[in-house]
Amino acid sequence: MYAFARSLALLVVAIVALFTGSVAFVAAIAIAMVIVQVADAVIGVRIRDRLKTVGPAATALVDLAALVWMLAS
């Protein structure tokens, strides 16, 4: 549940960032989200829980790809 609460807070901030129109703000939030998800994946590896590893890792990759795409556009 701690990961859900943290991710929910980041999601709310990310949605607010989209309405501000600031690319730098959106990028900063995206970077924070990727860091959190990578940390969750590392924790999943350490506790040997495949679901807690693959889910956050996949989400981090998708978020990172979206960030790169946004910055390249």
All heavy atoms as TSV, in Angstrom:
chain	resi	resn	atom	element	x	y	z
A	1	MET	N	N	0.817	-1.200	0.000
A	1	MET	CA	C	0.000	0.000	0.000
A	1	MET	C	C	0.860	1.264	0.000
A	1	MET	O	O	0.430	2.282	-0.498
A	1	MET	CB	C	-0.935	0.000	1.200
A	1	MET	CG	C	-1.976	-1.123	1.184
A	1	MET	SD	S	-3.001	-1.168	-0.276
A	1	MET	CE	C	-4.097	0.163	0.020
A	2	TYR	N	N	2.079	1.180	0.569
A	2	TYR	CA	C	2.938	2.366	0.575
A	2	TYR	C	C	3.301	2.775	-0.844
A	2	TYR	O	O	3.351	3.955	-1.168
A	2	TYR	CB	C	4.201	2.130	1.407
A	2	TYR	CG	C	5.218	1.249	0.720
A	2	TYR	CD1	C	6.239	1.794	-0.039
A	2	TYR	CD2	C	5.141	-0.133	0.815
A	2	TYR	CE1	C	7.151	0.984	-0.683
A	2	TYR	CE2	C	6.049	-0.940	0.172
A	2	TYR	CZ	C	7.053	-0.381	-0.574
A	2	TYR	OH	O	7.944	-1.173	-1.212
A	3	ALA	N	N	3.528	1.795	-1.709
A	3	ALA	CA	C	3.877	2.103	-3.100
A	3	ALA	C	C	2.686	2.731	-3.811
A	3	ALA	O	O	2.853	3.649	-4.618
A	3	ALA	CB	C	4.342	0.850	-3.822
A	4	PHE	N	N	1.492	2.259	-3.507
A	4	PHE	CA	C	0.292	2.831	-4.116
A	4	PHE	C	C	0.124	4.286	-3.709
A	4	PHE	O	O	-0.151	5.143	-4.552
A	4	PHE	CB	C	-0.949	2.030	-3.724
A	4	PHE	CG	C	-2.230	2.663	-4.196
A	4	PHE	CD1	C	-2.588	2.590	-5.532
A	4	PHE	CD2	C	-3.047	3.341	-3.317
A	4	PHE	CE1	C	-3.755	3.181	-5.975
A	4	PHE	CE2	C	-4.213	3.936	-3.749
A	4	PHE	CZ	C	-4.577	3.858	-5.089
A	5	ALA	N	N	0.291	4.581	-2.441
A	5	ALA	CA	C	0.130	5.950	-1.951
A	5	ALA	C	C	1.148	6.885	-2.596
A	5	ALA	O	O	0.813	7.985	-3.038
A	5	ALA	CB	C	0.270	5.988	-0.433
A	6	ARG	N	N	2.377	6.431	-2.689
A	6	ARG	CA	C	3.439	7.241	-3.294
A	6	ARG	C	C	3.166	7.441	-4.780
A	6	ARG	O	O	3.281	8.558	-5.303
A	6	ARG	CB	C	4.771	6.545	-3.069
A	6	ARG	CG	C	5.950	7.270	-3.602
A	6	ARG	CD	C	7.230	6.553	-3.299
A	6	ARG	NE	N	7.190	5.198	-3.843
A	6	ARG	CZ	C	7.776	4.163	-3.296
A	6	ARG	NH1	N	8.448	4.285	-2.188
A	6	ARG	NH2	N	7.698	2.983	-3.854
A	7	SER	N	N	2.771	6.395	-5.450
A	7	SER	CA	C	2.494	6.482	-6.883
A	7	SER	C	C	1.264	7.341	-7.156
A	7	SER	O	O	1.226	8.078	-8.141
A	7	SER	CB	C	2.308	5.090	-7.471
A	7	SER	OG	O	3.504	4.365	-7.372
A	8	LEU	N	N	0.274	7.251	-6.301
A	8	LEU	CA	C	-0.922	8.074	-6.462
A	8	LEU	C	C	-0.573	9.557	-6.330
A	8	LEU	O	O	-1.040	10.386	-7.115
A	8	LEU	CB	C	-1.988	7.687	-5.438
A	8	LEU	CG	C	-3.310	8.443	-5.538
A	8	LEU	CD1	C	-3.977	8.178	-6.881
A	8	LEU	CD2	C	-4.230	8.028	-4.404
A	9	ALA	N	N	0.265	9.878	-5.371
A	9	ALA	CA	C	0.683	11.278	-5.201
A	9	ALA	C	C	1.430	11.765	-6.436
A	9	ALA	O	O	1.192	12.879	-6.921
A	9	ALA	CB	C	1.567	11.415	-3.963
A	10	LEU	N	N	2.315	10.945	-6.966
A	10	LEU	CA	C	3.047	11.329	-8.183
A	10	LEU	C	C	2.102	11.464	-9.375
A	10	LEU	O	O	2.278	12.355	-10.208
A	10	LEU	CB	C	4.149	10.324	-8.486
A	10	LEU	CG	C	5.373	10.403	-7.594
A	10	LEU	CD1	C	6.295	9.216	-7.831
A	10	LEU	CD2	C	6.127	11.702	-7.836
A	11	LEU	N	N	1.106	10.600	-9.464
A	11	LEU	CA	C	0.133	10.682	-10.548
A	11	LEU	C	C	-0.640	11.996	-10.486
A	11	LEU	O	O	-0.824	12.663	-11.510
A	11	LEU	CB	C	-0.828	9.499	-10.498
A	11	LEU	CG	C	-1.953	9.530	-11.524
A	11	LEU	CD1	C	-1.398	9.433	-12.939
A	11	LEU	CD2	C	-2.946	8.411	-11.247
A	12	VAL	N	N	-1.086	12.380	-9.302
A	12	VAL	CA	C	-1.832	13.636	-9.143
A	12	VAL	C	C	-0.960	14.815	-9.566
A	12	VAL	O	O	-1.403	15.702	-10.304
A	12	VAL	CB	C	-2.340	13.796	-7.696
A	12	VAL	CG1	C	-2.887	15.198	-7.455
A	12	VAL	CG2	C	-3.397	12.748	-7.394
A	13	VAL	N	N	0.288	14.824	-9.127
A	13	VAL	CA	C	1.198	15.916	-9.497
A	13	VAL	C	C	1.453	15.907	-11.005
A	13	VAL	O	O	1.512	16.954	-11.636
A	13	VAL	CB	C	2.525	15.815	-8.707
A	13	VAL	CG1	C	3.525	16.830	-9.191
A	13	VAL	CG2	C	2.253	16.017	-7.227
A	14	ALA	N	N	1.564	14.728	-11.597
A	14	ALA	CA	C	1.793	14.630	-13.041
A	14	ALA	C	C	0.603	15.175	-13.818
A	14	ALA	O	O	0.779	15.861	-14.834
A	14	ALA	CB	C	2.067	13.192	-13.430
A	15	ILE	N	N	-0.604	14.885	-13.356
A	15	ILE	CA	C	-1.795	15.408	-14.028
A	15	ILE	C	C	-1.844	16.922	-13.922
A	15	ILE	O	O	-2.125	17.617	-14.899
A	15	ILE	CB	C	-3.070	14.753	-13.458
A	15	ILE	CG1	C	-3.103	13.280	-13.881
A	15	ILE	CG2	C	-4.322	15.475	-13.930
A	15	ILE	CD1	C	-4.177	12.459	-13.192
A	16	VAL	N	N	-1.529	17.453	-12.759
A	16	VAL	CA	C	-1.477	18.908	-12.583
A	16	VAL	C	C	-0.417	19.508	-13.507
A	16	VAL	O	O	-0.634	20.540	-14.137
A	16	VAL	CB	C	-1.207	19.277	-11.109
A	16	VAL	CG1	C	-0.904	20.759	-10.959
A	16	VAL	CG2	C	-2.381	18.876	-10.235
A	17	ALA	N	N	0.716	18.821	-13.617
A	17	ALA	CA	C	1.801	19.305	-14.469
A	17	ALA	C	C	1.365	19.409	-15.923
A	17	ALA	O	O	1.760	20.342	-16.632
A	17	ALA	CB	C	3.016	18.390	-14.343
A	18	LEU	N	N	0.543	18.477	-16.380
A	18	LEU	CA	C	0.071	18.525	-17.761
A	18	LEU	C	C	-0.752	19.776	-18.038
A	18	LEU	O	O	-0.712	20.324	-19.131
A	18	LEU	CB	C	-0.753	17.278	-18.078
A	18	LEU	CG	C	0.037	15.977	-18.178
A	18	LEU	CD1	C	-0.915	14.799	-18.337
A	18	LEU	CD2	C	1.021	16.031	-19.320
A	19	PHE	N	N	-1.498	20.222	-17.048
A	19	PHE	CA	C	-2.336	21.405	-17.226
A	19	PHE	C	C	-1.543	22.707	-17.116
A	19	PHE	O	O	-2.021	23.758	-17.536
A	19	PHE	CB	C	-3.501	21.404	-16.243
A	19	PHE	CG	C	-4.522	20.355	-16.566
A	19	PHE	CD1	C	-4.633	19.217	-15.795
A	19	PHE	CD2	C	-5.358	20.498	-17.663
A	19	PHE	CE1	C	-5.560	18.239	-16.098
A	19	PHE	CE2	C	-6.289	19.528	-17.987
A	19	PHE	CZ	C	-6.396	18.391	-17.203
A	20	THR	N	N	-0.351	22.675	-16.549
A	20	THR	CA	C	0.450	23.890	-16.451
A	20	THR	C	C	1.127	24.233	-17.763
A	20	THR	O	O	1.457	25.389	-17.997
A	20	THR	CB	C	1.545	23.765	-15.369
A	20	THR	OG1	O	2.494	22.781	-15.774
A	20	THR	CG2	C	0.960	23.435	-14.018
A	21	GLY	N	N	1.356	23.213	-18.589
A	21	GLY	CA	C	1.996	23.455	-19.879
A	21	GLY	C	C	3.505	23.601	-19.796
A	21	GLY	O	O	4.146	23.946	-20.775
A	22	SER	N	N	4.088	23.336	-18.652
A	22	SER	CA	C	5.526	23.471	-18.465
A	22	SER	C	C	6.210	22.140	-18.763
A	22	SER	O	O	6.050	21.170	-18.020
A	22	SER	CB	C	5.843	23.901	-17.036
A	22	SER	OG	O	7.223	23.807	-16.793
A	23	VAL	N	N	6.983	22.100	-19.843
A	23	VAL	CA	C	7.693	20.875	-20.214
A	23	VAL	C	C	8.699	20.495	-19.128
A	23	VAL	O	O	8.845	19.318	-18.789
A	23	VAL	CB	C	8.387	21.043	-21.585
A	23	VAL	CG1	C	9.262	19.842	-21.904
A	23	VAL	CG2	C	7.350	21.249	-22.667
A	24	ALA	N	N	9.366	21.472	-18.562
A	24	ALA	CA	C	10.354	21.192	-17.522
A	24	ALA	C	C	9.694	20.563	-16.290
A	24	ALA	O	O	10.240	19.628	-15.696
A	24	ALA	CB	C	11.087	22.465	-17.127
A	25	PHE	N	N	8.516	21.044	-15.927
A	25	PHE	CA	C	7.801	20.504	-14.771
A	25	PHE	C	C	7.354	19.073	-15.039
A	25	PHE	O	O	7.517	18.188	-14.201
A	25	PHE	CB	C	6.613	21.403	-14.424
A	25	PHE	CG	C	5.907	21.051	-13.139
A	25	PHE	CD1	C	6.612	20.868	-11.966
A	25	PHE	CD2	C	4.534	20.927	-13.102
A	25	PHE	CE1	C	5.963	20.567	-10.777
A	25	PHE	CE2	C	3.877	20.618	-11.929
A	25	PHE	CZ	C	4.585	20.432	-10.765
A	26	VAL	N	N	6.807	18.843	-16.229
A	26	VAL	CA	C	6.378	17.494	-16.600
A	26	VAL	C	C	7.583	16.550	-16.627
A	26	VAL	O	O	7.518	15.415	-16.144
A	26	VAL	CB	C	5.642	17.496	-17.955
A	26	VAL	CG1	C	5.350	16.081	-18.419
A	26	VAL	CG2	C	4.355	18.300	-17.865
A	27	ALA	N	N	8.697	17.008	-17.170
A	27	ALA	CA	C	9.906	16.181	-17.228
A	27	ALA	C	C	10.411	15.853	-15.821
A	27	ALA	O	O	10.813	14.712	-15.560
A	27	ALA	CB	C	10.994	16.887	-18.032
A	28	ALA	N	N	10.388	16.818	-14.929
A	28	ALA	CA	C	10.841	16.580	-13.554
A	28	ALA	C	C	9.964	15.537	-12.865
A	28	ALA	O	O	10.477	14.635	-12.181
A	28	ALA	CB	C	10.836	17.881	-12.761
A	29	ILE	N	N	8.670	15.623	-13.052
A	29	ILE	CA	C	7.763	14.646	-12.455
A	29	ILE	C	C	7.990	13.269	-13.074
A	29	ILE	O	O	8.002	12.252	-12.374
A	29	ILE	CB	C	6.292	15.086	-12.625
A	29	ILE	CG1	C	6.050	16.395	-11.864
A	29	ILE	CG2	C	5.334	13.997	-12.166
A	29	ILE	CD1	C	6.386	16.348	-10.406
A	30	ALA	N	N	8.189	13.227	-14.393
A	30	ALA	CA	C	8.435	11.944	-15.060
A	30	ALA	C	C	9.717	11.297	-14.544
A	30	ALA	O	O	9.759	10.086	-14.316
A	30	ALA	CB	C	8.507	12.146	-16.568
A	31	ILE	N	N	10.735	12.091	-14.348
A	31	ILE	CA	C	11.997	11.560	-13.812
A	31	ILE	C	C	11.784	11.018	-12.394
A	31	ILE	O	O	12.268	9.937	-12.054
A	31	ILE	CB	C	13.105	12.637	-13.850
A	31	ILE	CG1	C	13.491	12.924	-15.304
A	31	ILE	CG2	C	14.320	12.209	-13.039
A	31	ILE	CD1	C	14.345	14.160	-15.487
A	32	ALA	N	N	11.030	11.751	-11.584
A	32	ALA	CA	C	10.739	11.280	-10.224
A	32	ALA	C	C	9.972	9.967	-10.268
A	32	ALA	O	O	10.263	9.037	-9.495
A	32	ALA	CB	C	9.948	12.331	-9.456
A	33	MET	N	N	9.017	9.851	-11.178
A	33	MET	CA	C	8.242	8.623	-11.297
A	33	MET	C	C	9.130	7.456	-11.712
A	33	MET	O	O	9.005	6.352	-11.170
A	33	MET	CB	C	7.098	8.814	-12.299
A	33	MET	CG	C	6.020	9.747	-11.798
A	33	MET	SD	S	4.766	10.133	-13.030
A	33	MET	CE	C	3.921	8.577	-13.148
A	34	VAL	N	N	10.024	7.690	-12.649
A	34	VAL	CA	C	10.924	6.620	-13.095
A	34	VAL	C	C	11.823	6.176	-11.942
A	34	VAL	O	O	12.024	4.978	-11.726
A	34	VAL	CB	C	11.752	7.073	-14.322
A	34	VAL	CG1	C	12.877	6.092	-14.619
A	34	VAL	CG2	C	10.850	7.243	-15.537
A	35	ILE	N	N	12.350	7.127	-11.189
A	35	ILE	CA	C	13.220	6.784	-10.054
A	35	ILE	C	C	12.462	5.935	-9.031
A	35	ILE	O	O	12.975	4.916	-8.548
A	35	ILE	CB	C	13.800	8.060	-9.405
A	35	ILE	CG1	C	14.800	8.719	-10.353
A	35	ILE	CG2	C	14.445	7.744	-8.060
A	35	ILE	CD1	C	15.218	10.114	-9.927
A	36	VAL	N	N	11.249	6.334	-8.705
A	36	VAL	CA	C	10.445	5.582	-7.739
A	36	VAL	C	C	10.163	4.175	-8.251
A	36	VAL	O	O	10.291	3.187	-7.512
A	36	VAL	CB	C	9.125	6.331	-7.433
A	36	VAL	CG1	C	8.133	5.439	-6.716
A	36	VAL	CG2	C	9.411	7.577	-6.614
A	37	GLN	N	N	9.814	4.062	-9.523
A	37	GLN	CA	C	9.486	2.747	-10.074
A	37	GLN	C	C	10.714	1.846	-10.168
A	37	GLN	O	O	10.619	0.642	-9.912
A	37	GLN	CB	C	8.811	2.918	-11.434
A	37	GLN	CG	C	7.437	3.536	-11.276
A	37	GLN	CD	C	6.936	4.228	-12.513
A	37	GLN	OE1	O	7.685	4.471	-13.457
A	37	GLN	NE2	N	5.658	4.557	-12.516
A	38	VAL	N	N	11.849	2.416	-10.507
A	38	VAL	CA	C	13.083	1.624	-10.532
A	38	VAL	C	C	13.417	1.152	-9.115
A	38	VAL	O	O	13.799	-0.009	-8.910
A	38	VAL	CB	C	14.251	2.417	-11.160
A	38	VAL	CG1	C	15.582	1.740	-10.903
A	38	VAL	CG2	C	14.017	2.598	-12.653
A	39	ALA	N	N	13.258	2.024	-8.133
A	39	ALA	CA	C	13.514	1.630	-6.744
A	39	ALA	C	C	12.568	0.512	-6.321
A	39	ALA	O	O	12.988	-0.451	-5.662
A	39	ALA	CB	C	13.365	2.836	-5.814
A	40	ASP	N	N	11.296	0.598	-6.713
A	40	ASP	CA	C	10.345	-0.469	-6.396
A	40	ASP	C	C	10.752	-1.780	-7.061
A	40	ASP	O	O	10.637	-2.853	-6.461
A	40	ASP	CB	C	8.935	-0.082	-6.837
A	40	ASP	CG	C	8.293	0.956	-5.930
A	40	ASP	OD1	O	8.795	1.163	-4.805
A	40	ASP	OD2	O	7.286	1.559	-6.352
A	41	ALA	N	N	11.240	-1.714	-8.298
A	41	ALA	CA	C	11.693	-2.921	-8.993
A	41	ALA	C	C	12.905	-3.534	-8.292
A	41	ALA	O	O	12.994	-4.761	-8.145
A	41	ALA	CB	C	12.025	-2.610	-10.450
A	42	VAL	N	N	13.823	-2.699	-7.834
A	42	VAL	CA	C	14.993	-3.194	-7.105
A	42	VAL	C	C	14.559	-3.880	-5.811
A	42	VAL	O	O	15.067	-4.954	-5.467
A	42	VAL	CB	C	15.994	-2.051	-6.824
A	42	VAL	CG1	C	17.070	-2.481	-5.856
A	42	VAL	CG2	C	16.605	-1.559	-8.134
A	43	ILE	N	N	13.608	-3.295	-5.127
A	43	ILE	CA	C	13.080	-3.917	-3.909
A	43	ILE	C	C	12.432	-5.252	-4.255
A	43	ILE	O	O	12.614	-6.247	-3.534
A	43	ILE	CB	C	12.083	-2.971	-3.196
A	43	ILE	CG1	C	12.831	-1.768	-2.627
A	43	ILE	CG2	C	11.314	-3.720	-2.107
A	43	ILE	CD1	C	11.926	-0.648	-2.169
A	44	GLY	N	N	11.700	-5.305	-5.365
A	44	GLY	CA	C	11.099	-6.558	-5.806
A	44	GLY	C	C	12.133	-7.642	-6.049
A	44	GLY	O	O	11.927	-8.803	-5.699
A	45	VAL	N	N	13.264	-7.255	-6.643
A	45	VAL	CA	C	14.353	-8.209	-6.869
A	45	VAL	C	C	14.902	-8.693	-5.530
A	45	VAL	O	O	15.118	-9.894	-5.328
A	45	VAL	CB	C	15.472	-7.581	-7.724
A	45	VAL	CG1	C	16.720	-8.450	-7.725
A	45	VAL	CG2	C	14.990	-7.343	-9.144
A	46	ARG	N	N	15.130	-7.765	-4.626
A	46	ARG	CA	C	15.727	-8.125	-3.326
A	46	ARG	C	C	14.835	-9.053	-2.510
A	46	ARG	O	O	15.330	-9.908	-1.790
A	46	ARG	CB	C	16.055	-6.879	-2.529
A	46	ARG	CG	C	17.185	-6.089	-3.200
A	46	ARG	CD	C	17.834	-5.140	-2.274
A	46	ARG	NE	N	18.121	-5.741	-0.996
A	46	ARG	CZ	C	19.323	-5.866	-0.468
A	46	ARG	NH1	N	20.354	-5.429	-1.125
A	46	ARG	NH2	N	19.487	-6.385	0.722
A	47	ILE	N	N	13.519	-8.865	-2.604
A	47	ILE	CA	C	12.620	-9.737	-1.845
A	47	ILE	C	C	12.169	-10.940	-2.673
A	47	ILE	O	O	11.351	-11.735	-2.222
A	47	ILE	CB	C	11.401	-8.969	-1.288
A	47	ILE	CG1	C	10.513	-8.433	-2.407
A	47	ILE	CG2	C	11.827	-7.878	-0.340
A	47	ILE	CD1	C	9.203	-7.825	-1.924
A	48	ARG	N	N	12.689	-11.041	-3.875
A	48	ARG	CA	C	12.425	-12.169	-4.789
A	48	ARG	C	C	10.938	-12.335	-5.089
A	48	ARG	O	O	10.389	-13.430	-5.044
A	48	ARG	CB	C	13.010	-13.445	-4.225
A	48	ARG	CG	C	14.498	-13.345	-4.132
A	48	ARG	CD	C	15.130	-14.628	-3.750
A	48	ARG	NE	N	16.597	-14.413	-3.820
A	48	ARG	CZ	C	17.434	-14.927	-2.995
A	48	ARG	NH1	N	17.016	-15.712	-2.037
A	48	ARG	NH2	N	18.716	-14.691	-3.124
A	49	ASP	N	N	10.310	-11.210	-5.413
A	49	ASP	CA	C	8.895	-11.217	-5.793
A	49	ASP	C	C	8.811	-10.766	-7.247
A	49	ASP	O	O	9.039	-9.602	-7.558
A	49	ASP	CB	C	8.105	-10.276	-4.877
A	49	ASP	CG	C	6.611	-10.340	-5.119
A	49	ASP	OD1	O	6.188	-10.571	-6.271
A	49	ASP	OD2	O	5.863	-10.141	-4.149
A	50	ARG	N	N	8.492	-11.698	-8.112
A	50	ARG	CA	C	8.486	-11.413	-9.549
A	50	ARG	C	C	7.496	-10.308	-9.917
A	50	ARG	O	O	7.804	-9.434	-10.723
A	50	ARG	CB	C	8.172	-12.682	-10.329
A	50	ARG	CG	C	8.327	-12.503	-11.816
A	50	ARG	CD	C	8.147	-13.775	-12.557
A	50	ARG	NE	N	9.190	-14.706	-12.113
A	50	ARG	CZ	C	9.298	-15.943	-12.494
A	50	ARG	NH1	N	8.419	-16.427	-13.339
A	50	ARG	NH2	N	10.258	-16.720	-12.060
A	51	LEU	N	N	6.308	-10.338	-9.355
A	51	LEU	CA	C	5.291	-9.336	-9.666
A	51	LEU	C	C	5.749	-7.936	-9.238
A	51	LEU	O	O	5.548	-6.961	-9.965
A	51	LEU	CB	C	3.969	-9.690	-9.002
A	51	LEU	CG	C	2.780	-8.805	-9.345
A	51	LEU	CD1	C	2.504	-8.834	-10.844
A	51	LEU	CD2	C	1.551	-9.240	-8.578
A	52	LYS	N	N	6.378	-7.845	-8.067
A	52	LYS	CA	C	6.852	-6.551	-7.571
A	52	LYS	C	C	8.131	-6.107	-8.274
A	52	LYS	O	O	8.619	-5.010	-8.033
A	52	LYS	CB	C	7.069	-6.605	-6.062
A	52	LYS	CG	C	5.766	-6.698	-5.311
A	52	LYS	CD	C	5.980	-6.748	-3.819
A	52	LYS	CE	C	4.650	-6.890	-3.100
A	52	LYS	NZ	N	4.821	-7.070	-1.670
A	53	THR	N	N	8.673	-6.965	-9.125
A	53	THR	CA	C	9.835	-6.601	-9.930
A	53	THR	C	C	9.409	-6.204	-11.338
A	53	THR	O	O	9.762	-5.125	-11.817
A	53	THR	CB	C	10.825	-7.786	-10.011
A	53	THR	OG1	O	11.234	-8.125	-8.695
A	53	THR	CG2	C	12.041	-7.426	-10.847
A	54	VAL	N	N	8.646	-7.066	-11.977
A	54	VAL	CA	C	8.285	-6.858	-13.382
A	54	VAL	C	C	7.338	-5.670	-13.561
A	54	VAL	O	O	7.518	-4.868	-14.475
A	54	VAL	CB	C	7.668	-8.151	-13.966
A	54	VAL	CG1	C	7.158	-7.925	-15.375
A	54	VAL	CG2	C	8.688	-9.272	-13.949
A	55	GLY	N	N	6.341	-5.550	-12.706
A	55	GLY	CA	C	5.377	-4.450	-12.826
A	55	GLY	C	C	6.034	-3.075	-12.780
A	55	GLY	O	O	5.902	-2.290	-13.727
A	56	PRO	N	N	6.760	-2.766	-11.714
A	56	PRO	CA	C	7.418	-1.460	-11.644
A	56	PRO	C	C	8.487	-1.263	-12.739
A	56	PRO	O	O	8.633	-0.171	-13.278
A	56	PRO	CB	C	8.063	-1.446	-10.257
A	56	PRO	CG	C	7.271	-2.409	-9.464
A	56	PRO	CD	C	6.846	-3.472	-10.427
A	57	ALA	N	N	9.201	-2.333	-13.084
A	57	ALA	CA	C	10.229	-2.205	-14.122
A	57	ALA	C	C	9.594	-1.880	-15.470
A	57	ALA	O	O	10.081	-1.003	-16.207
A	57	ALA	CB	C	11.055	-3.485	-14.213
A	58	ALA	N	N	8.500	-2.555	-15.791
A	58	ALA	CA	C	7.810	-2.290	-17.054
A	58	ALA	C	C	7.247	-0.868	-17.074
A	58	ALA	O	O	7.356	-0.154	-18.092
A	58	ALA	CB	C	6.703	-3.308	-17.267
A	59	THR	N	N	6.671	-0.447	-15.968
A	59	THR	CA	C	6.121	0.909	-15.889
A	59	THR	C	C	7.230	1.947	-16.015
A	59	THR	O	O	7.062	2.965	-16.691
A	59	THR	CB	C	5.358	1.099	-14.567
A	59	THR	OG1	O	4.380	0.069	-14.462
A	59	THR	CG2	C	4.670	2.441	-14.510
A	60	ALA	N	N	8.368	1.694	-15.399
A	60	ALA	CA	C	9.501	2.619	-15.505
A	60	ALA	C	C	9.970	2.727	-16.945
A	60	ALA	O	O	10.256	3.834	-17.421
A	60	ALA	CB	C	10.655	2.155	-14.611
A	61	LEU	N	N	10.027	1.616	-17.655
A	61	LEU	CA	C	10.455	1.646	-19.057
A	61	LEU	C	C	9.477	2.422	-19.934
A	61	LEU	O	O	9.893	3.219	-20.782
A	61	LEU	CB	C	10.627	0.227	-19.597
A	61	LEU	CG	C	11.839	-0.532	-19.091
A	61	LEU	CD1	C	11.806	-1.978	-19.575
A	61	LEU	CD2	C	13.122	0.149	-19.545
A	62	VAL	N	N	8.185	2.212	-19.712
A	62	VAL	CA	C	7.173	2.940	-20.483
A	62	VAL	C	C	7.253	4.434	-20.172
A	62	VAL	O	O	7.203	5.272	-21.088
A	62	VAL	CB	C	5.760	2.385	-20.199
A	62	VAL	CG1	C	4.684	3.275	-20.787
A	62	VAL	CG2	C	5.635	0.971	-20.735
A	63	ASP	N	N	7.381	4.772	-18.902
A	63	ASP	CA	C	7.487	6.189	-18.525
A	63	ASP	C	C	8.754	6.819	-19.100
A	63	ASP	O	O	8.723	7.962	-19.568
A	63	ASP	CB	C	7.474	6.349	-17.005
A	63	ASP	CG	C	6.088	6.141	-16.422
A	63	ASP	OD1	O	5.109	6.100	-17.188
A	63	ASP	OD2	O	5.992	6.012	-15.191
A	64	LEU	N	N	9.850	6.090	-19.068
A	64	LEU	CA	C	11.101	6.607	-19.623
A	64	LEU	C	C	10.981	6.807	-21.130
A	64	LEU	O	O	11.425	7.833	-21.661
A	64	LEU	CB	C	12.252	5.663	-19.290
A	64	LEU	CG	C	13.645	6.136	-19.678
A	64	LEU	CD1	C	13.988	7.457	-18.994
A	64	LEU	CD2	C	14.675	5.081	-19.310
A	65	ALA	N	N	10.353	5.870	-21.813
A	65	ALA	CA	C	10.146	6.007	-23.259
A	65	ALA	C	C	9.269	7.223	-23.562
A	65	ALA	O	O	9.546	7.983	-24.497
A	65	ALA	CB	C	9.524	4.742	-23.822
A	66	ALA	N	N	8.223	7.421	-22.774
A	66	ALA	CA	C	7.349	8.582	-22.965
A	66	ALA	C	C	8.104	9.882	-22.713
A	66	ALA	O	O	7.917	10.871	-23.439
A	66	ALA	CB	C	6.130	8.482	-22.051
A	67	LEU	N	N	8.970	9.881	-21.715
A	67	LEU	CA	C	9.770	11.073	-21.417
A	67	LEU	C	C	10.705	11.397	-22.573
A	67	LEU	O	O	10.790	12.548	-23.006
A	67	LEU	CB	C	10.566	10.870	-20.127
A	67	LEU	CG	C	11.560	11.975	-19.765
A	67	LEU	CD1	C	10.841	13.290	-19.512
A	67	LEU	CD2	C	12.377	11.557	-18.551
A	68	VAL	N	N	11.388	10.380	-23.076
A	68	VAL	CA	C	12.301	10.589	-24.212
A	68	VAL	C	C	11.525	11.096	-25.418
A	68	VAL	O	O	11.951	12.033	-26.100
A	68	VAL	CB	C	13.080	9.292	-24.524
A	68	VAL	CG1	C	13.820	9.403	-25.845
A	68	VAL	CG2	C	14.020	8.949	-23.394
A	69	TRP	N	N	10.366	10.501	-25.682
A	69	TRP	CA	C	9.543	10.926	-26.801
A	69	TRP	C	C	9.090	12.375	-26.635
A	69	TRP	O	O	9.136	13.167	-27.574
A	69	TRP	CB	C	8.327	9.998	-26.918
A	69	TRP	CG	C	7.346	10.413	-27.979
A	69	TRP	CD1	C	7.508	10.341	-29.323
A	69	TRP	CD2	C	6.068	11.000	-27.757
A	69	TRP	NE1	N	6.404	10.837	-29.947
A	69	TRP	CE2	C	5.503	11.240	-29.018
A	69	TRP	CE3	C	5.363	11.325	-26.605
A	69	TRP	CZ2	C	4.243	11.807	-29.160
A	69	TRP	CZ3	C	4.100	11.890	-26.755
A	69	TRP	CH2	C	3.561	12.119	-28.025
A	70	MET	N	N	8.676	12.740	-25.415
A	70	MET	CA	C	8.232	14.107	-25.154
A	70	MET	C	C	9.366	15.105	-25.371
A	70	MET	O	O	9.181	16.147	-25.992
A	70	MET	CB	C	7.696	14.243	-23.723
A	70	MET	CG	C	7.250	15.654	-23.385
A	70	MET	SD	S	6.843	15.910	-21.650
A	70	MET	CE	C	8.468	15.964	-20.917
A	71	LEU	N	N	10.545	14.774	-24.869
A	71	LEU	CA	C	11.676	15.701	-24.979
A	71	LEU	C	C	12.201	15.781	-26.421
A	71	LEU	O	O	12.747	16.814	-26.806
A	71	LEU	CB	C	12.791	15.287	-24.035
A	71	LEU	CG	C	12.473	15.414	-22.547
A	71	LEU	CD1	C	13.602	14.873	-21.690
A	71	LEU	CD2	C	12.137	16.854	-22.174
A	72	ALA	N	N	12.018	14.715	-27.198
A	72	ALA	CA	C	12.484	14.721	-28.591
A	72	ALA	C	C	11.515	15.451	-29.513
A	72	ALA	O	O	11.886	15.851	-30.614
A	72	ALA	CB	C	12.677	13.283	-29.075
A	73	SER	N	N	10.262	15.613	-29.075
A	73	SER	CA	C	9.251	16.251	-29.920
A	73	SER	C	C	9.387	17.743	-29.960
A	73	SER	O	O	9.742	18.417	-29.096
A	73	SER	CB	C	7.851	15.914	-29.424
A	73	SER	OG	O	7.634	14.533	-29.515
